Amino acid sequence: IGIIAGSIIIFIILVWAGIISKLTNVILRIFHKGSVGIEILHQVENYGVARFKISEKEKTGDLTVGKFKKRDTAILAIERGDKVLSFPKDTESVQAGDYLLCYGKVEEFSSQ
């Protein structure tokens, strides 16, 4: 019981100090560092929510959300480093290394 109580107290202190949050961010960065391709998060019939990375090698130039979107695809968020841009406007730029959270036809995701 002492070990369990001690573990709980240590966990509470780590959460209170923000260390757990920082550690989670480090783990997520390590996990995402080598990831490529499309991650389908949820799918119902032909539609789904997917997350994918714009390649570091990609020459984005003047690429914007408006130019990137396809007919049946909506970009819900852009993850850029430690920031999340929710419901980006069509004028928002898309940069190499960004992660896009999209909703639309799953078959459209593979062609983007």
C-alpha positions, 0 to 999 in steps of 0.5 A: 500500500505504501508503494502505491500511495507513494507512486500516486503522490509522485505522479500528482507532483509530476502532473502539478509541475508540468513534467508529465506534459513535457515528457508527453510532448517529447515522446510524441515528437520522437514518435512522429519524427520518422512517420510518413504516410496517412494515418486514418483516425476514424472512418465511416463508409467512404468518409473519414478523418485522417492525419498526414504529414507534408514531407520535409522535402516538399516544396510548398512555395505559395501552397495554401489551405485553399489550394490544397483542399480538394472538392470533398476534403476539409482541413480541420487543423494544421499542427506546426511544431508545438502549435495547432491552427484549428479550422485554418482559413483558405489563405493559411499557408501550408509548410513542409513538416506540417501535419494536416488533420482532414475530413473527407473521402478516404480515397481522396487522402491517398491522392493528396 
